[in-house]
Amino acid sequence: MAKQTLPDIYSFTDYKKYLRKWIESHPMKGRGQLSALAKVMNCQTSYLSKVVSGDLNLSVEQALDACSFLSLNESEADYFLNLVSLERAGTVALRQRLKKQVTQMQGEGKRAWAKSDVDQILSSEDQQTYYSSWHYAVVHIAATISQYTTPEKISQAVNLPEDVVAKTLQFLLEKDLVRRLADGSLTFGKRRLHLDSNSLMQTRHHINFRMLSIQNLEKGMKDNNLHYSSVASVAKADVDVIREQISQMIRATREKIRDSEPADELVGLVVDFFKIAK
């Protein structure tokens, strides 16, 4: 399988989840890949199966043997080895040190990956258009769902004027954010969206979807939707604890979304946790 079809290791902080996704990315859900990888690492397939399922851990030596089979470059291999070492860490102090290294390597890896594929990133001008309103992202995702293949169907589904949907879809097609296949269905294109963490468009993006959430609320509360709002007083020491708990929930939710098949429902996810008092 081509390299670009394999999962990006920097999207993972758990090497076992990465291995599962790597195996599943191959034809026939990765049939035969587990035994081939076990052979490279000179271990039993049953042992490796227990590693991938979460019961056991690789040794660092086994992880190093696996790197070439996984088609990891030098930096990716170092990151993979650190993930294995993090999982094996026996003390809190070591775990904290390795977790800090993993976070730093992950950030560096993502930045390097973005720069190496700069031709496939949407231009700054086009990203300003994309993030000018929530309907670009909504139509972008809706267009790849099998039952929403025309402007008329998307318009009815997301309550936008058909001409707005048609114009938005034309933009997405022209910029290769979506592609129309021979059977008339739509799929994701080759162009990517990439915003630096300090980009002003990040703020615009968050505002867009909070406006969409407000519009949803104005239609009335629905049993199958979830909205929660609160003001609370907490200990200063617990602020970071709560933020991390919410972050873990977001990471788990994103992993579920990424693996969810068939994708036949369009949903929004908006999460806020912030200090009110100066």
Number of C-alpha atoms within 10 A of each C-alpha: 8 6 10 7 10 16 16 17 22 19 13 18 20 14 24 20 16 19 19 16 19 19 21 16 15 16 11 9 13 14 12 12 16 18 16 13 20 19 14 14 21 12 13 13 17 11 15 21 16 13 16 18 14 11 10 15 20 22 14 16 10 17 20 17 16 22 20 13 12 16 12 17 11 11 14 19 19 16 24 26 23 21 23 23 21 22 19 16 16 10 8 9 10 14 16 13 12 19 19 13 15 21 14 12 18 20 13 13 19 15 13 13 13 16 12 10 11 14 11 17 19 20 16 13 8 15 16 14 13 21 19 15 17 18 19 20 18 19 24 22 17 25 26 19 18 15 14 20 17 18 22 15 16 23 19 13 14 14 10 15 13 16 12 15 26 17 13 21 21 14 18 23 17 12 18 18 21 22 19 16 9 7 6 10 16 21 19 17 16 13 18 18 14 16 14 9 9 8 10 11 18 14 12 16 16 15 15 17 19 18 13 17 15 10 11 14 13 9 8 8 11 10 7 5 10 8 11 5 5 5 9 6 7 9 7 8 8 10 14 11 11 13 14 12 11 15 13 12 12 15 13 12 12 13 14 11 11 10 10 10 8 8 13 13 9 12 9 11 11 11 11 9 11 8 9 7 4 3
